[in-house]
Amino acid sequence: MSGPSREPEPAVEVAEVSKRFRLELNRPTSVKEAVIRFGRRDVRHLWALRDVSLAIEQGSFFGLIGHNGSGKSTLLRLMAGIHRPTSGRIAARGRLSALLELGSGFHPELTGRENVFLNGAMLGLGRRQMAAAMDEIIDFSGVGDQIDAPVKIYSSGMYMRLGFSVAVNVEPEILLVDEVIAVGDEEFQQRCLHHMESLRAGGTTIVLVSHDTALVRRLCDRVGWLDAGRLRSVGDPDEVVDAYLVAVADRDGESGAAGR
């Protein structure tokens, strides 16, 4: 007789993660100033995240919300392996693709086509795999003949479209997306959203950072709310978003009263 079935492991597991950044204030602007102030640097430490724990199920669509500076993007970068936690651990199980900022992973002197191959290599994909996906990537991005121009001449919209197209067309098992899709026009944003929904239907785990609470309600299965680097709440999208919006309204009301 077989034993009890085990629950599948989370696609992304965050366990008591904290992240501290070292900030050097009033940095010297000349060699002379550096010599005069040698050994007297003003260093501060900023805790971007404190003791954050959460588990993101395989095949789910998870949203991260919170005000600017709450730690959302830092957490996404930790999940992507761009930063390392100061303490705690993060485990991502599956091939991970990320779209975190405009042009991330792009070399400005290389053409769009060359950057597609470069990004594929960074994800562990061979040249043949990326060549097979190239037409779809070009078509989805809409950059057309500019695919063979250096990306340094691209507009921000072209950067974003090509970056998103690469990120979603490399068969990711985990996709991390920051607010960057807001840069595109309405038509492309809708294409991005439809494509993410199709990826989710195919079993891809998606983590989305967004200030658009209506979008989060529509797309996400679960939502985490970060506030000043700490996880305030995680759960049902409507419940978490409602609590967040109440907190925002209370904070705005207190700010308005203090300014009178």
ROTOR-402236 format. One line per 3 residues: their letters; for each residue x, y, z of N, C-alpha, C. Coordinates in nm, 2 decimals, padded with zeros to 4 digits, always signed. Each point is the difference from the previous one (the first is absolute). Example, Ala and Ser with C-alpha at 12.3 -4.5 7.8 and 13.67 -1.06 7.14 Angstrom:
<sites>
as) +01.32,-00.57,+00.78,-00.09,+00.12,+00.00,+00.09,+00.12,+00.00 | -00.04,+00.11,-00.07,+00.09,+00.11,+00.00,-00.08,+00.11,+00.08
</sites>
This chain:
<sites>
msg) +00.09,-00.12,+00.00,-00.09,+00.12,+00.00,+00.09,+00.12,+00.00 | -00.03,+00.10,-00.09,+00.08,+00.12,+00.00,-00.03,+00.09,+00.11 | +00.09,+00.08,+00.04,-00.02,+00.09,+00.11,-00.08,+00.12,-00.04
psr) -00.03,+00.09,+00.09,-00.07,+00.12,-00.03,+00.07,+00.09,-00.10 | -00.08,+00.06,-00.09,+00.06,+00.08,-00.10,+00.06,+00.13,+00.06 | +00.11,+00.04,-00.04,+00.06,+00.12,+00.05,-00.04,+00.13,-00.08
epe) -00.02,+00.10,+00.08,-00.03,+00.13,-00.07,+00.12,+00.05,-00.08 | -00.03,+00.05,-00.13,+00.11,+00.05,-00.08,+00.07,+00.11,+00.07 | +00.13,+00.01,-00.02,+00.08,+00.11,+00.06,-00.04,+00.13,-00.07
pav) +00.01,+00.11,+00.07,-00.03,+00.13,-00.06,+00.09,+00.03,-00.11 | -00.05,+00.08,-00.10,+00.09,+00.04,-00.11,+00.11,+00.10,+00.06 | -00.05,+00.09,+00.09,+00.09,+00.09,+00.06,-00.02,+00.00,+00.15
eva) +00.10,-00.02,+00.08,-00.01,+00.00,+00.14,+00.09,+00.10,+00.06 | -00.05,+00.09,+00.08,+00.07,+00.11,+00.07,-00.01,-00.03,+00.15 | +00.12,-00.02,+00.06,+00.00,-00.04,+00.14,+00.08,+00.10,+00.09
evs) -00.07,+00.08,+00.08,+00.05,+00.09,+00.09,+00.11,+00.09,-00.06 | -00.03,+00.06,-00.12,+00.10,+00.07,-00.07,+00.00,+00.15,+00.04 | +00.13,+00.05,+00.02,+00.02,+00.14,+00.03,+00.11,+00.04,-00.10
krf) -00.01,+00.13,-00.04,+00.10,+00.06,-00.09,+00.04,+00.13,+00.05 | +00.13,+00.02,+00.02,+00.06,+00.13,+00.04,+00.09,+00.06,-00.10 | -00.02,+00.12,-00.03,+00.09,+00.07,-00.10,+00.09,+00.10,+00.08
rle) +00.12,+00.01,-00.05,+00.10,+00.09,+00.06,+00.00,+00.13,-00.08 | -00.03,+00.11,+00.06,-00.01,+00.13,-00.07,+00.11,+00.09,+00.05 | +00.08,+00.06,-00.09,+00.10,+00.09,+00.03,-00.05,+00.14,-00.03
lnr) -00.02,+00.08,+00.10,-00.05,+00.14,-00.02,+00.11,+00.10,-00.01 | -00.03,+00.11,-00.08,+00.10,+00.11,-00.02,+00.13,-00.06,-00.05 | +00.00,-00.08,-00.10,+00.12,-00.05,-00.06,+00.08,+00.11,-00.06
pts) +00.14,-00.01,+00.01,+00.09,+00.10,-00.05,-00.02,+00.02,-00.15 | +00.01,+00.12,-00.05,-00.01,+00.02,-00.14,+00.13,+00.03,-00.07 | +00.11,+00.00,+00.08,+00.13,+00.02,-00.06,+00.11,-00.08,+00.08
vke) +00.11,-00.02,-00.06,+00.11,-00.07,+00.07,+00.05,+00.08,+00.12 | +00.00,+00.13,-00.01,+00.04,+00.09,+00.11,-00.09,-00.02,+00.12 | -00.13,+00.00,-00.03,-00.10,-00.01,+00.10,+00.01,-00.14,+00.07
avi) +00.02,-00.10,-00.09,+00.02,-00.14,+00.05,+00.11,-00.01,+00.10 | +00.12,+00.07,-00.03,+00.11,-00.01,+00.08,-00.02,+00.07,+00.14 | -00.07,+00.12,-00.01,-00.03,+00.08,+00.12,-00.09,-00.08,+00.09
rfg) -00.10,-00.07,-00.06,-00.10,-00.07,+00.08,+00.04,-00.15,+00.02 | +00.12,-00.04,-00.03,+00.04,-00.14,+00.01,-00.03,-00.05,+00.14 | -00.07,-00.12,+00.00,-00.04,-00.06,+00.13,-00.11,+00.06,+00.07
rrd) -00.07,+00.10,-00.06,-00.11,+00.06,+00.07,-00.13,+00.00,-00.09 | -00.03,-00.12,-00.05,-00.11,-00.01,-00.09,-00.13,-00.02,+00.08 | -00.11,+00.06,-00.05,-00.13,-00.01,+00.06,-00.08,-00.12,-00.06
vrh) +00.00,-00.11,+00.07,-00.06,-00.12,-00.05,-00.13,-00.03,+00.08 | -00.11,-00.03,-00.08,-00.12,-00.04,+00.07,-00.04,-00.13,-00.06 | -00.09,-00.07,+00.07,-00.05,-00.13,-00.04,-00.15,+00.01,-00.01
lwa) -00.05,-00.05,-00.12,-00.14,+00.01,-00.02,-00.06,-00.15,-00.01 | -00.09,-00.03,+00.08,-00.07,-00.13,+00.00,-00.11,+00.01,-00.10 | +00.01,-00.06,-00.12,-00.10,+00.00,-00.10,-00.11,-00.10,+00.03
lrd) +00.04,-00.11,+00.06,-00.09,-00.11,+00.03,+00.04,-00.05,+00.14 | -00.11,-00.04,+00.08,+00.03,-00.06,+00.13,-00.09,-00.12,+00.02 | +00.06,-00.12,+00.02,-00.06,-00.12,+00.04,-00.13,-00.03,-00.08
vsl) +00.02,+00.00,-00.14,-00.11,-00.03,-00.09,+00.00,-00.15,-00.03 | -00.12,-00.06,+00.02,-00.02,-00.15,-00.03,-00.13,-00.01,-00.08 | +00.01,-00.08,-00.11,-00.12,-00.03,-00.08,+00.03,-00.11,-00.09
aie) -00.10,-00.07,-00.05,+00.02,-00.11,-00.09,-00.10,+00.02,-00.12 | +00.06,-00.01,-00.12,-00.08,+00.03,-00.12,-00.02,-00.14,-00.07 | -00.13,-00.04,-00.01,-00.03,-00.13,-00.06,+00.03,-00.01,-00.15
qgs) +00.04,-00.12,-00.04,+00.03,-00.02,-00.14,-00.13,+00.02,-00.08 | +00.02,+00.07,-00.11,-00.11,+00.03,-00.09,-00.09,+00.11,+00.04 | +00.03,+00.07,+00.11,-00.08,+00.11,+00.05,+00.04,+00.14,-00.06
ffg) -00.09,+00.10,+00.02,+00.03,+00.13,-00.04,+00.00,+00.09,+00.13 | +00.12,+00.04,+00.04,+00.01,+00.06,+00.13,+00.04,+00.15,-00.02 | -00.08,+00.09,+00.07,+00.03,+00.14,-00.01,+00.07,+00.05,+00.13
lig) +00.08,+00.11,-00.02,+00.07,+00.07,+00.11,-00.04,+00.14,-00.01 | -00.06,+00.06,+00.11,-00.04,+00.13,+00.00,+00.06,+00.08,+00.12 | -00.01,+00.13,-00.01,+00.06,+00.08,+00.11,+00.04,+00.13,-00.05
hng) +00.02,+00.10,+00.09,+00.04,+00.13,-00.05,+00.14,+00.00,-00.05 | +00.05,+00.11,-00.06,+00.14,+00.01,-00.05,+00.09,-00.01,+00.12 | +00.11,-00.08,-00.02,+00.09,-00.02,+00.11,-00.04,-00.11,+00.10
sgk) -00.10,-00.07,-00.03,-00.05,-00.10,+00.09,+00.08,-00.13,+00.00 | +00.08,-00.02,-00.11,+00.09,-00.12,-00.01,-00.05,-00.09,-00.11 | -00.10,+00.03,-00.08,-00.05,-00.09,-00.10,+00.10,-00.04,-00.11
stl) +00.07,+00.11,-00.06,+00.09,-00.03,-00.10,+00.13,-00.07,+00.05 | +00.04,+00.03,+00.13,+00.11,-00.06,+00.06,-00.03,-00.15,+00.02 | -00.12,-00.04,+00.04,-00.04,-00.14,+00.01,+00.01,-00.07,-00.13
lrl) -00.05,+00.07,-00.11,+00.00,-00.06,-00.13,+00.14,-00.03,-00.04 | +00.09,+00.10,+00.02,+00.14,-00.02,-00.04,+00.07,-00.11,+00.08 | -00.04,-00.02,+00.13,+00.05,-00.11,+00.08,-00.05,-00.13,-00.06
mag) -00.13,-00.01,-00.04,-00.05,-00.12,-00.06,+00.08,-00.03,-00.13 | +00.03,+00.10,-00.08,+00.07,-00.02,-00.12,+00.15,-00.03,+00.01 | +00.05,+00.01,+00.12,+00.14,-00.02,+00.03,+00.09,+00.11,-00.03
ihr) -00.05,+00.12,-00.03,+00.08,+00.12,-00.02,+00.07,+00.05,+00.13 | -00.08,-00.01,+00.11,+00.06,+00.03,+00.13,+00.00,-00.13,+00.08 | +00.08,+00.00,+00.11,+00.00,-00.10,+00.09,-00.06,+00.05,+00.13
pts) -00.08,-00.09,+00.07,-00.05,+00.05,+00.13,+00.11,+00.02,+00.10 | -00.02,+00.10,+00.09,+00.09,+00.02,+00.11,-00.02,-00.11,+00.10 | -00.12,-00.05,+00.02,-00.03,-00.12,+00.08,-00.12,-00.07,-00.06
gri) -00.02,-00.12,+00.04,-00.11,-00.08,-00.06,+00.04,-00.07,-00.13 | -00.10,-00.06,-00.06,+00.03,-00.07,-00.13,-00.12,+00.01,-00.09 | +00.03,-00.01,-00.13,-00.10,+00.00,-00.11,+00.03,-00.12,-00.09
aar) -00.10,-00.08,-00.03,+00.01,-00.11,-00.09,-00.10,+00.02,-00.12 | +00.05,+00.00,-00.12,-00.08,+00.01,-00.12,+00.01,-00.14,-00.07 | -00.10,-00.07,-00.03,+00.00,-00.13,-00.06,-00.06,+00.01,-00.14
grl) +00.09,+00.00,-00.10,-00.04,+00.00,-00.14,+00.08,+00.11,-00.07 | -00.01,-00.01,-00.14,+00.07,+00.10,-00.08,-00.06,+00.14,+00.02 | +00.08,+00.09,+00.04,-00.06,+00.13,+00.04,+00.04,+00.11,-00.11
sal) -00.10,+00.08,-00.04,+00.02,+00.11,-00.09,-00.05,+00.13,+00.07 | +00.07,+00.11,-00.02,-00.04,+00.12,+00.08,+00.00,+00.12,-00.09 | -00.10,+00.09,+00.02,+00.00,+00.13,-00.07,-00.02,+00.10,+00.11
lel) +00.12,+00.06,+00.05,+00.00,+00.08,+00.12,+00.02,+00.15,-00.03 | +00.07,+00.03,-00.11,+00.02,+00.14,-00.03,+00.03,+00.01,-00.15 | -00.02,+00.12,-00.06,+00.02,+00.02,-00.14,+00.15,-00.04,-00.04
gsg) +00.01,-00.09,-00.10,+00.13,-00.03,-00.05,+00.08,-00.09,+00.09 | -00.06,-00.06,+00.11,+00.08,-00.08,+00.09,+00.05,-00.12,-00.08 | +00.13,-00.03,+00.00,+00.06,-00.11,-00.07,+00.03,+00.04,-00.15
fhp) -00.02,+00.12,-00.04,+00.03,+00.04,-00.13,+00.13,+00.08,-00.01 | +00.08,-00.03,-00.10,+00.13,+00.07,-00.02,-00.03,+00.11,-00.10 | +00.02,+00.13,+00.03,-00.04,+00.11,-00.09,+00.07,+00.00,-00.14
elt) +00.12,-00.06,-00.01,+00.07,+00.01,-00.12,-00.04,-00.12,-00.10 | -00.07,-00.10,+00.06,-00.04,-00.11,-00.08,-00.13,+00.02,-00.07 | -00.03,-00.07,-00.11,-00.13,+00.02,-00.06,-00.11,-00.07,+00.08
gre) -00.13,+00.02,-00.03,-00.10,-00.07,+00.07,+00.01,-00.15,-00.02 | +00.03,-00.04,-00.12,+00.01,-00.15,-00.03,+00.12,-00.06,+00.09 | +00.11,+00.07,+00.00,+00.11,-00.05,+00.08,-00.03,+00.00,+00.15
nvf) -00.08,+00.09,+00.04,-00.04,+00.01,+00.14,-00.10,-00.12,+00.04 | -00.08,-00.04,-00.10,-00.09,-00.11,+00.02,+00.08,-00.13,+00.02 | +00.11,-00.02,-00.08,+00.08,-00.11,+00.02,+00.08,+00.01,+00.14
lng) +00.04,+00.12,+00.03,+00.07,+00.02,+00.13,-00.09,-00.03,+00.12 | -00.12,+00.05,-00.01,-00.10,-00.03,+00.11,-00.03,-00.15,+00.01 | -00.01,-00.07,-00.11,-00.02,-00.14,+00.00,+00.11,-00.08,+00.06
aml) +00.13,+00.04,-00.03,+00.11,-00.06,+00.06,+00.01,+00.02,+00.15 | -00.05,+00.12,+00.05,+00.00,+00.03,+00.14,-00.10,-00.09,+00.07 | -00.11,-00.04,-00.07,-00.10,-00.09,+00.05,+00.03,-00.15,-00.02
glg) +00.12,-00.03,-00.06,+00.04,-00.13,-00.02,-00.06,-00.07,-00.12 | -00.04,+00.09,-00.10,-00.06,-00.06,-00.12,+00.10,+00.01,-00.11 | +00.00,-00.10,-00.09,+00.09,+00.00,-00.11,-00.04,+00.09,-00.11
rrq) +00.10,+00.03,-00.09,-00.02,+00.09,-00.12,-00.11,-00.06,-00.09 | -00.01,-00.13,-00.01,-00.10,-00.06,-00.09,-00.14,+00.02,+00.06 | -00.01,-00.01,+00.13,-00.13,+00.02,+00.06,-00.05,+00.15,-00.02
maa) +00.09,+00.09,+00.02,-00.03,+00.14,-00.02,-00.03,+00.04,-00.14 | +00.07,-00.06,-00.09,-00.02,+00.02,-00.15,-00.14,-00.05,-00.04 | -00.04,-00.11,+00.06,-00.14,-00.05,-00.02,-00.11,+00.09,+00.05
amd) +00.03,+00.07,+00.11,-00.10,+00.09,+00.05,+00.01,+00.14,-00.05 | +00.11,+00.03,-00.08,+00.03,+00.14,-00.05,-00.12,+00.06,-00.07 | -00.06,-00.06,-00.09,-00.11,+00.06,-00.08,-00.12,+00.04,+00.09
eii) -00.03,-00.09,+00.10,-00.11,+00.03,+00.09,+00.04,+00.12,+00.09 | +00.12,+00.00,+00.04,+00.05,+00.11,+00.09,-00.01,+00.14,-00.08 | +00.05,+00.00,-00.12,-00.01,+00.12,-00.08,-00.14,+00.04,-00.03
dfs) -00.09,-00.10,-00.04,-00.14,+00.03,-00.03,-00.07,+00.06,+00.13 | +00.02,-00.06,+00.11,-00.07,+00.04,+00.12,+00.05,+00.14,+00.05 | +00.13,+00.02,-00.02,+00.06,+00.13,+00.05,-00.04,+00.12,-00.09
gvg) -00.02,-00.03,-00.13,-00.04,+00.10,-00.10,+00.12,+00.09,-00.04 | +00.12,-00.04,+00.03,+00.12,+00.09,-00.03,+00.03,-00.01,-00.15 | -00.04,-00.10,-00.07,+00.02,-00.01,-00.14,+00.14,+00.00,-00.04
dqi) +00.04,+00.08,-00.11,+00.14,+00.00,-00.05,+00.10,+00.06,+00.10 | -00.06,+00.07,+00.11,+00.09,+00.05,+00.10,+00.07,-00.11,+00.08 | -00.04,-00.12,-00.02,+00.06,-00.11,+00.08,+00.15,-00.01,-00.03
dap) +00.04,+00.05,-00.12,+00.14,-00.01,-00.04,+00.07,+00.14,+00.02 | -00.06,+00.08,+00.08,+00.07,+00.13,+00.04,+00.04,-00.01,+00.14 | +00.11,+00.08,+00.04,+00.04,+00.00,+00.14,-00.11,+00.04,+00.09
vki) -00.02,-00.06,+00.11,-00.11,+00.03,+00.09,+00.02,+00.14,+00.07 | +00.12,+00.05,-00.01,+00.03,+00.14,+00.06,-00.09,+00.10,-00.07 | -00.04,-00.02,-00.12,-00.09,+00.09,-00.08,-00.15,-00.02,+00.03
yss) -00.03,-00.11,+00.07,-00.14,-00.03,+00.02,-00.07,+00.10,+00.10 | -00.12,+00.03,-00.03,-00.08,+00.07,+00.10,-00.03,-00.08,+00.12 | -00.05,+00.06,+00.11,-00.03,-00.08,+00.12,-00.11,-00.10,-00.03
gmy) -00.09,+00.03,-00.08,-00.11,-00.09,-00.04,+00.06,-00.12,-00.07 | +00.09,+00.02,-00.10,+00.06,-00.11,-00.07,+00.08,-00.09,+00.09 | +00.08,+00.06,+00.09,+00.07,-00.08,+00.10,-00.09,-00.09,+00.08
mrl) -00.11,+00.06,+00.05,-00.10,-00.07,+00.08,-00.06,-00.12,-00.08 | -00.04,+00.03,-00.12,-00.07,-00.10,-00.08,+00.09,-00.12,-00.03 | +00.13,+00.03,-00.04,+00.09,-00.10,-00.03,+00.03,-00.08,+00.13
gfs) +00.03,+00.07,+00.11,+00.03,-00.07,+00.12,-00.11,-00.09,+00.05 | -00.13,+00.05,-00.01,-00.11,-00.09,+00.04,-00.02,-00.12,-00.10 | +00.02,+00.03,-00.13,-00.01,-00.11,-00.09,+00.10,-00.11,+00.02
vav) +00.12,+00.04,+00.03,+00.10,-00.11,+00.03,-00.04,-00.07,+00.13 | -00.04,+00.07,+00.10,-00.03,-00.06,+00.13,-00.11,-00.10,-00.01 | -00.10,+00.03,-00.08,-00.12,-00.09,+00.00,+00.01,-00.11,-00.11
nve) +00.10,+00.01,-00.09,+00.01,-00.10,-00.10,+00.12,-00.10,+00.01 | +00.05,-00.01,+00.12,+00.11,-00.09,+00.03,-00.05,-00.12,+00.09 | -00.13,-00.02,-00.01,-00.07,-00.11,+00.07,+00.04,+00.00,+00.15
pei) -00.03,+00.11,+00.07,+00.04,+00.01,+00.14,-00.10,-00.09,+00.09 | +00.06,-00.05,+00.10,-00.08,-00.07,+00.10,-00.04,+00.10,+00.11 | +00.08,+00.10,+00.02,-00.03,+00.11,+00.10,+00.03,+00.13,-00.07
llv) -00.10,+00.09,+00.00,+00.02,+00.13,-00.07,-00.02,+00.11,+00.11 | +00.10,+00.08,+00.01,-00.01,+00.12,+00.09,-00.01,+00.13,-00.08 | -00.10,+00.08,+00.03,-00.03,+00.12,-00.08,-00.02,+00.12,+00.09
dev) +00.08,+00.10,-00.02,-00.01,+00.12,+00.08,-00.10,+00.10,-00.08 | -00.02,+00.12,+00.05,-00.09,+00.09,-00.06,+00.03,+00.04,-00.14 | +00.11,-00.05,-00.05,+00.05,+00.05,-00.13,-00.10,-00.01,-00.11
iav) -00.10,-00.09,+00.00,-00.10,-00.01,-00.11,-00.08,+00.12,-00.01 | +00.00,+00.09,+00.10,-00.08,+00.12,+00.00,+00.06,+00.10,-00.10 | +00.12,-00.02,-00.05,+00.07,+00.09,-00.09,-00.07,+00.00,-00.14
gde) -00.05,-00.12,-00.04,-00.05,-00.02,-00.13,-00.14,+00.07,-00.02 | -00.04,+00.00,-00.13,-00.13,+00.06,-00.03,-00.11,-00.10,+00.04 | -00.12,+00.05,-00.01,-00.11,-00.08,+00.05,-00.02,-00.14,-00.07
efq) +00.02,+00.01,-00.13,-00.01,-00.12,-00.09,+00.10,-00.11,+00.04 | +00.13,+00.05,+00.02,+00.10,-00.10,+00.04,-00.02,-00.05,+00.14 | -00.04,+00.09,+00.09,-00.03,-00.05,+00.14,-00.10,-00.11,+00.00
qrc) -00.10,+00.01,-00.08,-00.11,-00.10,-00.01,+00.06,-00.13,-00.05 | +00.09,+00.01,-00.10,+00.07,-00.12,-00.06,+00.08,-00.07,+00.11 | +00.07,+00.08,+00.08,+00.08,-00.05,+00.11,-00.08,-00.08,+00.10
lhh) -00.11,+00.07,+00.04,-00.09,-00.07,+00.10,-00.06,-00.13,-00.06 | -00.05,+00.01,-00.12,-00.05,-00.13,-00.06,+00.10,-00.11,-00.01 | +00.12,+00.04,-00.03,+00.11,-00.10,-00.01,+00.03,-00.06,+00.14
mes) +00.01,+00.09,+00.10,+00.02,-00.05,+00.13,-00.11,-00.10,+00.05 | -00.12,+00.04,-00.04,-00.11,-00.09,+00.04,+00.01,-00.14,-00.07 | +00.05,+00.00,-00.12,+00.02,-00.13,-00.08,+00.11,-00.07,+00.06
lra) +00.11,+00.07,+00.05,+00.11,-00.07,+00.06,-00.05,-00.07,+00.13 | -00.08,+00.08,+00.08,-00.05,-00.06,+00.12,-00.09,-00.12,-00.02 | -00.08,+00.01,-00.11,-00.08,-00.12,-00.03,+00.08,-00.12,-00.04
ggt) +00.12,+00.03,-00.05,+00.09,-00.11,-00.03,+00.09,-00.05,+00.11 | -00.02,+00.06,+00.12,+00.07,-00.05,+00.12,+00.11,+00.08,+00.05 | +00.03,+00.12,-00.07,+00.11,+00.09,+00.04,-00.04,+00.07,+00.13
tiv) +00.09,+00.01,+00.10,-00.02,+00.08,+00.12,+00.04,+00.14,-00.03 | -00.09,+00.10,+00.03,+00.03,+00.14,-00.03,-00.01,+00.08,+00.13 | +00.11,+00.08,+00.02,+00.00,+00.10,+00.11,+00.00,+00.14,-00.06
lvs) -00.10,+00.08,+00.03,-00.02,+00.13,-00.05,+00.01,+00.11,+00.10 | +00.09,+00.10,-00.01,+00.00,+00.12,+00.08,-00.08,+00.10,-00.07 | -00.10,+00.06,+00.07,-00.08,+00.10,-00.07,-00.07,+00.10,+00.10
hdt) -00.01,+00.12,-00.04,-00.08,+00.10,+00.08,-00.15,+00.00,-00.05 | -00.03,-00.07,-00.11,-00.13,+00.00,-00.05,-00.08,-00.11,+00.07 | -00.08,+00.04,+00.11,-00.07,-00.09,+00.08,-00.11,-00.07,-00.07
alv) -00.06,+00.07,-00.10,-00.11,-00.06,-00.08,+00.06,-00.12,-00.08 | +00.12,+00.02,-00.06,+00.06,-00.10,-00.07,+00.04,-00.12,+00.09 | +00.05,+00.03,+00.11,+00.03,-00.11,+00.10,-00.12,-00.08,+00.04
rrl) -00.11,+00.07,+00.02,-00.13,-00.07,+00.03,-00.03,-00.10,-00.11 | +00.01,+00.05,-00.12,-00.04,-00.07,-00.12,+00.08,-00.12,-00.03 | +00.14,+00.01,+00.02,+00.09,-00.11,-00.05,+00.04,-00.09,+00.11
cdr) +00.01,+00.04,+00.12,+00.08,-00.08,+00.10,-00.09,-00.09,+00.08 | +00.06,-00.12,+00.04,-00.06,-00.10,+00.08,+00.02,+00.04,+00.15 | +00.12,+00.05,+00.03,+00.04,+00.05,+00.13,+00.08,+00.12,-00.01
vgw) +00.00,+00.08,+00.11,+00.07,+00.13,+00.00,+00.07,+00.02,+00.13 | +00.12,+00.05,-00.01,+00.08,+00.04,+00.12,+00.01,+00.15,+00.01 | -00.02,+00.05,+00.12,+00.01,+00.15,+00.02,+00.13,+00.03,+00.09
lda) +00.09,+00.07,-00.06,+00.12,+00.04,+00.07,-00.01,+00.15,+00.04 | +00.04,+00.02,+00.13,+00.00,+00.13,+00.05,+00.12,+00.03,+00.08 | +00.08,+00.10,-00.04,+00.13,+00.03,+00.06,+00.09,-00.13,+00.02
grl) +00.00,-00.08,-00.10,+00.09,-00.12,+00.00,-00.06,-00.12,+00.07 | -00.11,+00.01,+00.06,-00.06,-00.11,+00.07,-00.13,-00.05,-00.07 | -00.03,-00.13,+00.01,-00.12,-00.05,-00.07,-00.11,+00.02,+00.10
rsv) -00.09,+00.09,-00.04,-00.12,+00.03,+00.09,-00.11,-00.11,-00.01 | -00.02,-00.05,-00.13,-00.10,-00.09,-00.02,+00.02,-00.08,-00.13 | -00.05,-00.12,+00.00,+00.00,-00.08,-00.12,-00.12,-00.09,-00.01
gdp) -00.07,+00.00,-00.11,-00.12,-00.08,-00.01,-00.09,+00.03,-00.12 | -00.13,+00.00,+00.02,-00.09,+00.02,-00.11,+00.02,+00.15,-00.05 | +00.00,+00.01,-00.13,+00.02,+00.13,-00.06,-00.09,+00.11,+00.04
dev) -00.13,-00.02,+00.01,-00.10,+00.10,+00.04,+00.03,+00.04,+00.14 | +00.02,-00.09,+00.09,+00.02,+00.03,+00.14,+00.13,+00.08,+00.02 | +00.11,-00.05,-00.06,+00.12,+00.07,+00.02,+00.00,+00.14,-00.06
vda) -00.05,+00.01,-00.13,-00.01,+00.13,-00.06,-00.09,+00.10,+00.08 | -00.11,-00.05,+00.05,-00.09,+00.09,+00.07,+00.07,+00.05,+00.13 | +00.07,-00.09,+00.07,+00.08,+00.05,+00.12,+00.10,+00.10,-00.04
ylv) +00.07,-00.03,-00.11,+00.11,+00.10,-00.04,-00.06,+00.13,-00.04 | -00.11,+00.01,-00.07,-00.06,+00.12,-00.04,-00.05,+00.08,+00.12 | -00.06,-00.07,+00.10,-00.04,+00.07,+00.13,+00.12,+00.06,+00.07
ava) +00.12,-00.07,+00.00,+00.12,+00.05,+00.06,+00.05,+00.12,-00.07 | -00.01,+00.00,-00.14,+00.05,+00.11,-00.08,-00.09,+00.12,+00.03 | -00.13,-00.02,+00.01,-00.10,+00.11,+00.02,+00.03,+00.06,+00.14
drd) +00.02,-00.09,+00.10,+00.03,+00.05,+00.14,+00.13,+00.08,+00.00 | +00.10,-00.05,-00.07,+00.13,+00.07,-00.01,-00.01,+00.14,-00.06 | -00.08,+00.00,-00.12,-00.02,+00.13,-00.07,-00.08,+00.10,+00.09
ges) -00.09,-00.06,+00.08,-00.08,+00.09,+00.09,+00.09,+00.06,+00.11 | +00.08,-00.08,+00.05,+00.09,+00.05,+00.11,+00.10,+00.10,-00.06 | +00.05,-00.02,-00.12,+00.09,+00.10,-00.06,-00.07,+00.13,-00.03
gaa) -00.13,-00.01,-00.05,-00.07,+00.12,-00.02,-00.03,+00.08,+00.12 | -00.03,-00.07,+00.11,-00.03,+00.06,+00.13,+00.13,+00.07,+00.05 | +00.11,-00.07,-00.01,+00.13,+00.06,+00.05,+00.04,+00.12,-00.08
gr) -00.05,+00.01,-00.13,+00.04,+00.12,-00.08,-00.09,+00.12,+00.02 | -00.10,-00.01,+00.08,-00.10,+00.11,+00.02,+00.06,+00.10,+00.10
</sites>
